[in-house]
Every structure is written in C-alpha cells, then in structure tokens.
Amino acid sequence: MSLYYKCKDGDALDMICKNIYGYSRSSVEAVLANEKNREIAKKMPLLEAGDVVYLPDLPKPEGPTIYTNLWN
C-alpha cells in the first residue's frame, strides 16, 4: 500500500498517518525514518500545501489502537 500523499495547508503528519494507516502511534516515527521523508521532518509539525509525504507499507499494530495527537 505504499503511496505518496500531497499535503494541503495545515496538514499534520500524525493526522495523515491516522487517516491512512488507522493509527498514528509508531506510524509517524516509521514514516519519518524513511529516507524519502528527510525534508518533511524539518517542516514539522504543520506541513504546507504541495509537500509530498512518502507513506511506506507498514504492518497493522498488535493490541489496542490508541490515538495520540503529538502537536495539539
């Protein structure tokens, strides 16, 4: 399911991960760890319109899913 996501003004990576993967805990870290997202890490927490985020294939987490909003 890897894909590229084109941001809108005010998008936040934790919300993008929550919407795409269904969870943000550990998915945000995994997305930022990917070398294709080096520039995204410098722009945190809010991304700008036109920024492109690479979203790699990630496994579903085991156990309960907990939503964590890192920047609000």
C-alpha positions as CSV (number, residue, x, y, z in Angstrom):
1,M,0.0,0.0,0.0
2,S,2.9,2.4,-0.2
3,L,1.9,5.7,-1.7
4,Y,2.7,9.4,-1.9
5,Y,0.4,11.9,-0.2
6,K,0.3,15.5,-1.4
7,C,-0.4,17.8,1.5
8,K,-2.9,20.6,1.9
9,D,-2.1,23.7,4.0
10,G,-2.2,22.8,7.7
11,D,-1.9,19.0,7.3
12,A,-0.1,17.4,10.2
13,L,1.8,14.1,9.8
14,D,0.1,12.4,12.8
15,M,-3.4,13.0,11.3
16,I,-2.2,11.8,7.8
17,C,-0.9,8.6,9.4
18,K,-4.1,8.2,11.4
19,N,-6.2,8.5,8.2
20,I,-4.0,6.3,6.1
21,Y,-2.9,3.6,8.5
22,G,-5.7,3.8,11.0
23,Y,-3.2,4.6,13.8
24,S,-0.6,7.2,14.5
25,R,1.5,5.7,17.3
26,S,4.7,4.3,15.7
27,S,3.5,5.0,12.2
28,V,4.6,8.7,12.4
29,E,8.1,7.5,13.5
30,A,8.3,4.9,10.8
31,V,7.3,7.4,8.1
32,L,9.8,10.0,9.3
33,A,12.5,7.3,9.5
34,N,12.2,6.7,5.7
35,E,14.9,8.4,3.8
36,K,12.3,9.8,1.3
37,N,10.9,11.9,4.1
38,R,14.0,13.7,5.3
39,E,12.8,17.1,4.3
40,I,9.3,16.6,5.9
41,A,10.9,16.2,9.3
42,K,12.4,19.7,9.0
43,K,8.9,21.2,8.4
44,M,7.1,19.7,11.4
45,P,4.6,20.0,12.9
46,L,2.4,21.5,10.2
47,L,3.0,20.8,6.6
48,E,2.5,23.2,3.7
49,A,0.3,22.7,0.6
50,G,2.3,20.8,-2.0
51,D,4.6,19.0,0.4
52,V,4.8,15.3,-0.6
53,V,5.0,12.6,2.1
54,Y,6.0,9.0,1.2
55,L,3.9,6.5,3.1
56,P,5.6,3.1,3.1
57,D,3.9,-0.2,3.7
58,L,3.5,-0.7,7.5
59,P,2.1,-3.7,9.4
60,K,-1.0,-3.4,11.5
61,P,-0.2,-3.0,15.1
62,E,-0.9,-5.8,17.6
63,G,-3.1,-5.0,20.5
64,P,-5.4,-2.0,21.0
65,T,-5.0,1.1,18.8
66,I,-4.5,4.3,20.7
67,Y,-4.7,7.7,19.0
68,T,-2.0,10.2,20.0
69,N,-2.0,13.8,18.7
70,L,1.5,15.0,19.1
71,W,1.1,18.7,18.4
72,N,-2.2,19.9,19.9
